[in-house]
Amino acid sequence: MTQKVPQVITFGCRLNTYESQVIKDLATEAGLEEAFIINTCAVTSEAERQARQSIRKIRRENPTAKIIVTGCASQINPGKYGEMQEVDRVIGNDEKMKLQSYLDHENQEKVLVNDIMSIKETASHLISGFEGKARAFVQVQNGCDHRCTFCTIPYGRGNSRSVPIGEIVTQVRTLLENGYPEIVFTGVDITAYGADLPGQPTLGQMVRRILALLPDLKRLRLSSLDPVEMDEDLWLQIGNEPRLLPHLHMSLQAGDNMILKRMKRRHLREDAIAFCQKARELRHDVVFGVDLIAGFPTETEEMFENTLAIVEDCDLTFLHVFPYSPRPGTPASKMPQVKGPVIKERATRLRQSGEQALQRLLKKQLGTTVTLLVESVENGLIQGKTDHFIPISIPSPNAIEIGSVITAHVSDITQDQLIGEIL
């Protein structure tokens, strides 16, 4: 396959999605043609395996193209990717956000990865848009000051760094002017926002100021929140600001206190339950998504049952389940490991619980009127997400633009989505 513009393949989180757009803009500006840039993830060994598989496939299908590998996996273990014959260049998480990294490609070293812990600021990049014209991601924070025992992300991202509020305003205003109706604030640990900035504004204070300064911003989402780092201003926004959409994602990981302590998390089971209860008191229709790890080292069946039970205790809906995989060099990798088949079985049970929870939510939506953001239109079928981030499909003979915000009547459901009729 021949191409004339750089193609970015993204693995992992929403922050990577944002950064991939920056990478594409920089590589295009640098005139880098017929290049594939793989923006990797290091959260799990499976994510790395998929990235390496993708690299090999790209090389087989594009023998003359340049292949550049970047992202968290290349930052943490640059040698592994530098040794791959298919790879022309490896650049780190700091370097991938700089134009110079894509200029004079032939005369630079194969591996260009610096000490991510030395980075003190988050570089500002003004993005004009994303593919799809529906939802846009805005980086408000990067890095993490915490050291969970299973996680390598701080070593790929560095310590926590926040984007100044003025730069966030400029970026969001640009995206609104370019027709994006929904903005997602993203980062590694966004509830840590502001601690490194003058005056130490909190995430809630930043959100309040953004919404006050940008009245045209009608739809705002937040990425993963830490249940014990919520500030009072953020709770006020959840309760009083309808433009902050009623879908919150919690970085939970487990529902058993001993496992949470061994993970070195900052919250306990009771904190997660209190988080959900308070959010519902302020916004009765709010729904929750969570990250959960199945089969963490030393997890007994009783401990796992506590994690399984918290799905109903908190009435969680959108479960992102990760079978535990040891990351080299982490404290958890040295703990007594749960056997692979047990991890797989527990992950399956968690996912089944998530499917049942989603069904309960879908049934509650039957007969209601919902607002949705149109994400795709193909063959007379509209696909989008409601305010609660529920997938919805609507047959429509009329052409509707991607990025439109419309209302619909929920007439039916399937196993994993709503079926609607345009009002």
C-alpha positions as CSV (number, residue, x, y, z in Angstrom):
1,M,0.0,0.0,0.0
2,T,1.4,3.4,-1.1
3,Q,0.7,6.5,0.9
4,K,1.8,10.1,0.7
5,V,1.1,11.4,4.2
6,P,2.2,10.0,7.6
7,Q,-0.1,7.5,9.2
8,V,-0.3,7.3,13.0
9,I,-1.4,4.0,14.6
10,T,-2.6,4.5,18.2
11,F,-2.7,2.1,21.1
12,G,-3.9,2.8,24.6
13,C,-5.5,5.7,26.3
14,R,-7.3,8.9,25.3
15,L,-4.2,10.9,26.0
16,N,-2.5,8.9,23.3
17,T,-5.4,9.7,21.0
18,Y,-4.8,13.4,21.6
19,E,-1.0,13.1,21.2
20,S,-1.4,11.1,18.0
21,Q,-3.1,14.1,16.4
22,V,-0.2,16.3,17.5
23,I,2.2,13.7,16.0
24,K,0.3,13.6,12.7
25,D,0.4,17.4,12.5
26,L,4.1,17.6,13.3
27,A,5.1,14.8,10.9
28,T,3.0,16.4,8.1
29,E,4.6,19.8,8.8
30,A,8.0,18.1,8.6
31,G,7.2,16.7,5.2
32,L,7.6,13.1,6.4
33,E,6.0,11.1,3.6
34,E,5.3,7.4,3.4
35,A,5.8,6.9,7.1
36,F,4.0,4.9,9.8
37,I,4.2,6.2,13.3
38,I,3.2,3.7,16.0
39,N,2.2,5.4,19.3
40,T,2.5,2.5,21.8
41,C,1.0,1.7,25.2
42,A,2.7,0.0,28.1
43,V,-0.3,-0.7,30.4
44,T,-0.3,-4.4,29.7
45,S,1.9,-6.9,28.0
46,E,-0.9,-7.6,25.5
47,A,-0.9,-3.9,24.4
48,E,2.9,-4.2,23.7
49,R,2.4,-7.5,21.9
50,Q,-0.3,-6.0,19.7
51,A,2.1,-3.1,18.9
52,R,4.9,-5.3,17.9
53,Q,2.6,-7.4,15.8
54,S,1.3,-4.3,14.1
55,I,4.9,-3.2,13.4
56,R,5.8,-6.5,11.7
57,K,2.6,-6.4,9.6
58,I,3.2,-2.9,8.4
59,R,6.7,-3.8,7.4
60,R,5.5,-6.8,5.4
61,E,2.9,-4.8,3.6
62,N,5.1,-1.6,3.2
63,P,8.7,-2.7,2.6
64,T,10.0,0.8,1.7
65,A,8.0,2.9,4.2
66,K,9.6,4.5,7.3
67,I,8.5,3.0,10.6
68,I,8.8,5.2,13.7
69,V,7.9,3.8,17.1
70,T,7.0,6.1,20.0
71,G,4.8,6.2,23.1
72,C,5.1,4.7,26.6
73,A,6.4,1.3,25.6
74,S,9.3,2.8,23.6
75,Q,10.0,5.3,26.4
76,I,10.2,2.5,29.0
77,N,12.1,0.0,26.9
78,P,13.6,1.7,23.9
79,G,16.2,-1.0,23.3
80,K,13.5,-3.6,22.7
81,Y,12.1,-1.6,19.8
82,G,15.5,-0.3,18.6
83,E,16.5,-4.0,18.1
84,M,13.6,-4.7,15.8
85,Q,14.8,-4.9,12.2
86,E,11.4,-3.6,11.0
87,V,11.9,-0.3,12.9
88,D,13.7,2.7,11.4
89,R,13.5,5.0,14.5
90,V,12.5,5.0,18.1
91,I,11.6,8.3,19.8
92,G,10.4,9.0,23.4
93,N,7.3,10.5,24.8
94,D,8.9,13.9,25.1
95,E,10.5,13.8,21.7
96,K,7.4,12.7,19.9
97,M,5.8,16.1,20.7
98,K,8.6,18.1,19.0
99,L,8.9,19.0,15.3
100,Q,12.6,18.4,15.3
101,S,12.1,14.7,15.9
102,Y,10.5,14.4,12.4
103,L,13.0,16.6,10.5
104,D,16.2,15.3,8.9
105,H,15.1,11.8,9.7
106,E,17.9,10.1,7.9
107,N,20.7,11.7,9.8
108,Q,19.5,11.2,13.4
109,E,20.2,8.4,15.7
110,K,18.0,5.4,15.6
111,V,17.0,5.7,19.3
112,L,16.2,9.2,20.6
113,V,14.7,8.8,24.1
114,N,15.6,11.1,27.0
115,D,15.0,10.9,30.8
116,I,11.3,11.5,31.1
117,M,11.7,12.3,34.8
118,S,13.6,15.5,33.9
119,I,10.6,17.0,32.1
120,K,9.0,19.7,34.2
121,E,6.4,21.1,31.9
122,T,3.7,19.8,29.5
123,A,4.4,21.2,26.0
124,S,1.5,23.2,24.5
125,H,0.3,22.2,21.1
126,L,-2.7,23.9,19.4
127,I,-4.7,21.3,17.5
128,S,-7.3,22.4,14.9
129,G,-9.2,19.2,14.9
130,F,-9.5,15.4,15.0
131,E,-10.6,12.8,12.5
132,G,-14.3,12.2,12.7
133,K,-15.5,15.8,13.6
134,A,-17.5,14.7,16.6
135,R,-15.6,14.5,19.8
136,A,-12.3,16.3,20.5
137,F,-9.7,15.5,23.2
138,V,-7.8,18.2,25.1
139,Q,-4.8,17.4,27.3
140,V,-5.0,19.2,30.6
141,Q,-2.4,17.1,32.5
142,N,0.4,14.5,31.9
143,G,2.4,12.2,34.1
144,C,1.8,10.8,37.6
145,D,3.3,11.3,41.0
146,H,2.0,8.1,42.4
147,R,3.7,4.7,42.2
148,C,1.1,1.9,42.1
149,T,2.8,-1.4,42.4
150,F,1.5,-2.8,39.1
151,C,2.1,0.3,37.0
152,T,4.9,1.4,34.7
153,I,3.2,4.6,33.4
154,P,5.1,7.1,35.6
155,Y,8.3,5.8,33.9
156,G,6.7,6.3,30.5
157,R,5.1,9.7,31.3
158,G,7.2,11.2,34.1
159,N,5.9,13.1,37.1
160,S,2.6,15.1,37.1
161,R,2.5,18.3,35.0
162,S,-0.5,20.5,34.3
163,V,-1.4,22.7,31.3
164,P,-2.1,26.3,32.3
165,I,-5.8,27.3,32.2
166,G,-5.2,30.0,29.6
167,E,-3.7,27.5,27.2
168,I,-6.7,25.1,27.8
169,V,-9.1,28.0,27.0
170,T,-7.3,28.7,23.7
171,Q,-7.3,25.1,22.7
172,V,-11.0,24.5,23.5
173,R,-12.0,27.8,21.8
174,T,-10.2,26.7,18.6
175,L,-11.9,23.3,18.6
176,L,-15.3,24.9,19.2
177,E,-14.8,27.3,16.3
178,N,-13.9,24.4,14.1
179,G,-17.2,22.7,14.8
180,Y,-16.5,20.2,17.6
181,P,-19.5,20.1,19.9
182,E,-18.0,17.8,22.6
183,I,-14.7,18.2,24.5
184,V,-13.1,15.6,26.6
185,F,-10.4,16.7,29.2
186,T,-7.8,14.0,29.3
187,G,-4.5,13.2,31.1
188,V,-2.8,10.5,33.1
189,D,-4.1,11.6,36.6
190,I,-6.4,14.6,35.9
191,T,-7.6,14.9,39.5
192,A,-4.0,15.9,40.4
193,Y,-4.4,18.9,38.1
194,G,-2.9,22.2,39.2
195,A,-0.6,21.2,42.1
196,D,2.4,22.3,40.0
197,L,1.0,25.5,38.7
198,P,1.1,29.0,40.3
199,G,-1.7,29.4,42.8
200,Q,-2.3,25.6,42.6
201,P,-5.8,25.7,41.0
202,T,-7.7,22.4,41.4
203,L,-9.4,20.4,38.6
204,G,-12.8,21.7,39.8
205,Q,-11.6,25.3,39.7
206,M,-10.2,24.9,36.2
207,V,-13.4,23.3,35.0
208,R,-15.5,26.1,36.5
209,R,-13.4,28.7,34.8
210,I,-13.4,27.0,31.5
211,L,-17.2,26.7,31.5
212,A,-17.6,30.3,32.6
213,L,-15.2,31.7,29.9
214,L,-16.6,29.5,27.1
215,P,-20.4,29.7,27.1
216,D,-20.4,28.0,23.7
217,L,-19.0,24.8,25.3
218,K,-22.2,22.8,25.7
219,R,-20.8,19.3,26.2
220,L,-17.8,18.5,28.5
221,R,-16.5,15.2,29.6
222,L,-13.8,14.2,32.1
223,S,-11.5,11.2,31.7
224,S,-10.6,8.9,34.6
225,L,-11.1,10.4,38.1
226,D,-9.5,9.3,41.4
227,P,-12.2,8.9,44.1
228,V,-10.1,10.4,46.9
229,E,-8.7,13.4,44.9
230,M,-12.0,15.1,44.2
231,D,-12.1,18.8,45.2
232,E,-15.2,20.7,46.4
233,D,-15.4,22.8,43.3
234,L,-15.5,19.7,41.1
235,W,-18.4,18.3,43.2
236,L,-20.2,21.6,42.8
237,Q,-19.8,21.4,39.0
238,I,-21.1,17.8,39.0
239,G,-24.2,18.9,40.9
240,N,-24.9,22.3,39.3
241,E,-23.5,22.3,35.8
242,P,-25.6,20.4,33.1
243,R,-22.9,21.0,30.5
244,L,-20.7,18.6,32.4
245,L,-22.1,15.3,31.1
246,P,-23.5,12.7,33.6
247,H,-20.9,10.0,32.9
248,L,-18.0,9.6,35.3
249,H,-15.1,7.2,34.9
250,M,-13.4,6.1,38.1
251,S,-9.9,4.7,38.4
252,L,-10.9,1.9,40.8
253,Q,-8.8,-1.2,39.9
254,A,-10.2,-3.5,42.6
255,G,-13.0,-3.7,45.2
256,D,-11.0,-5.5,48.0
257,N,-9.2,-3.4,50.6
258,M,-6.2,-5.8,51.0
259,I,-5.7,-5.9,47.2
260,L,-6.0,-2.1,47.0
261,K,-3.3,-1.7,49.7
262,R,-1.0,-4.1,47.9
263,M,-1.6,-2.2,44.7
264,K,-0.6,0.9,46.7
265,R,-3.8,2.7,45.7
266,R,-4.9,5.8,47.5
267,H,-8.5,4.8,48.1
268,L,-10.3,1.9,49.8
269,R,-13.5,0.1,48.9
270,E,-15.5,2.5,51.2
271,D,-14.1,5.5,49.4
272,A,-15.3,4.2,46.0
273,I,-18.8,3.6,47.4
274,A,-18.9,7.0,49.0
275,F,-17.8,8.6,45.7
276,C,-20.7,7.0,43.8
277,Q,-23.2,7.8,46.5
278,K,-22.2,11.5,46.6
279,A,-22.2,11.8,42.8
280,R,-25.7,10.3,42.7
281,E,-27.0,12.6,45.5
282,L,-25.8,15.6,43.4
283,R,-26.8,14.2,40.0
284,H,-29.4,11.4,40.3
285,D,-28.9,10.2,36.7
286,V,-25.1,9.9,36.7
287,V,-23.6,6.6,35.4
288,F,-20.1,5.2,36.1
289,G,-17.4,3.5,34.2
290,V,-14.4,1.9,36.0
291,D,-11.1,0.2,35.3
292,L,-10.7,-3.2,37.1
293,I,-7.8,-5.6,37.2
294,A,-8.6,-9.3,37.5
295,G,-6.2,-11.7,39.1
296,F,-3.8,-9.2,40.8
297,P,-1.0,-11.1,42.7
298,T,-2.1,-12.7,46.0
299,E,-5.8,-12.3,45.0
300,T,-7.9,-15.0,46.6
301,E,-11.3,-16.1,45.6
302,E,-12.8,-14.1,48.5
303,M,-10.9,-11.0,47.5
304,F,-12.1,-11.3,43.9
305,E,-15.7,-11.7,45.1
306,N,-15.3,-8.3,46.8
307,T,-14.3,-6.8,43.5
308,L,-17.2,-8.6,41.8
309,A,-19.6,-7.4,44.5
310,I,-18.6,-3.7,44.1
311,V,-20.1,-3.7,40.6
312,E,-23.6,-4.0,42.2
313,D,-22.7,-2.1,45.4
314,C,-21.8,1.0,43.3
315,D,-24.2,0.2,40.4
316,L,-21.3,0.4,38.0
317,T,-22.1,0.2,34.3
318,F,-19.1,0.5,31.9
319,L,-16.4,-2.0,33.0
320,H,-12.9,-1.8,31.5
321,V,-11.5,-5.2,32.6
322,F,-7.8,-5.9,32.4
323,P,-6.5,-9.4,33.1
324,Y,-3.4,-8.8,35.3
325,S,-0.1,-9.2,33.5
326,P,3.2,-8.6,35.3
327,R,5.2,-5.6,34.1
328,P,9.0,-6.1,34.4
329,G,10.5,-4.1,37.3
330,T,7.3,-3.4,39.2
331,P,6.9,-4.5,42.8
332,A,3.7,-6.5,41.9
333,S,5.7,-8.6,39.5
334,K,7.7,-10.0,42.5
335,M,4.6,-10.9,44.5
336,P,3.1,-14.4,44.4
337,Q,1.3,-14.6,41.1
338,V,-2.2,-15.9,40.4
339,K,-2.3,-18.7,37.8
340,G,-3.1,-17.7,34.3
341,P,-6.3,-19.8,33.9
342,V,-7.7,-18.3,37.1
343,I,-6.9,-14.8,35.9
344,K,-8.7,-15.5,32.6
345,E,-11.7,-17.0,34.4
346,R,-12.0,-14.0,36.8
347,A,-11.7,-11.5,33.9
348,T,-14.5,-13.4,32.1
349,R,-16.8,-13.2,35.2
350,L,-16.1,-9.5,35.6
351,R,-16.9,-8.8,32.0
352,Q,-20.2,-10.9,32.3
353,S,-21.1,-8.7,35.3
354,G,-20.4,-5.6,33.2
355,E,-22.6,-7.0,30.4
356,Q,-25.5,-7.5,32.9
357,A,-25.0,-4.1,34.4
358,L,-25.2,-2.5,30.9
359,Q,-28.4,-4.4,30.2
360,R,-29.9,-3.0,33.3
361,L,-29.1,0.5,32.2
362,L,-30.3,-0.1,28.6
363,K,-33.7,-1.3,29.9
364,K,-34.1,1.8,32.0
365,Q,-33.7,3.9,28.9
366,L,-36.6,2.2,27.0
367,G,-39.3,4.7,26.1
368,T,-37.2,7.8,27.1
369,T,-36.0,10.7,25.1
370,V,-32.2,11.0,24.8
371,T,-29.7,13.5,23.4
372,L,-26.9,12.1,21.4
373,L,-23.8,13.1,19.6
374,V,-23.6,11.7,16.0
375,E,-20.3,9.9,15.5
376,S,-20.8,8.2,12.2
377,V,-23.4,7.9,9.4
378,E,-23.3,5.0,7.0
379,N,-25.8,3.2,4.9
380,G,-28.7,5.1,6.4
381,L,-27.6,4.2,10.0
382,I,-26.7,6.8,12.6
383,Q,-24.3,5.7,15.3
384,G,-23.5,7.9,18.3
385,K,-23.3,8.2,22.1
386,T,-25.9,9.6,24.5
387,D,-25.1,12.1,27.3
388,H,-24.5,9.0,29.5
389,F,-22.1,7.6,26.9
390,I,-24.5,4.8,25.9
391,P,-24.1,3.6,22.3
392,I,-27.2,4.2,20.2
393,S,-28.1,3.3,16.7
394,I,-30.8,5.1,14.7
395,P,-32.1,4.1,11.2
396,S,-32.5,7.3,9.2
397,P,-33.0,7.9,5.5
398,N,-32.0,11.6,5.9
399,A,-28.4,12.8,5.7
400,I,-27.2,14.0,9.1
401,E,-23.7,15.5,9.6
402,I,-21.2,13.8,11.9
403,G,-20.9,16.0,15.0
404,S,-24.6,16.9,15.1
405,V,-26.3,16.8,18.5
406,I,-29.8,15.4,18.1
407,T,-32.7,14.0,20.2
408,A,-34.2,10.6,19.8
409,H,-36.9,8.3,21.3
410,V,-35.5,5.0,22.6
411,S,-37.7,2.3,21.0
412,D,-35.7,-0.8,21.5
413,I,-32.4,-2.2,22.8
414,T,-29.9,-4.9,21.8
415,Q,-27.3,-6.7,23.9
416,D,-25.0,-3.6,24.0
417,Q,-26.8,-0.6,22.6
418,L,-30.0,1.4,22.3
419,I,-32.1,1.6,19.2
420,G,-33.7,5.0,18.6
421,E,-36.0,7.0,16.4
422,I,-35.2,10.6,15.5
423,L,-37.7,13.1,17.0
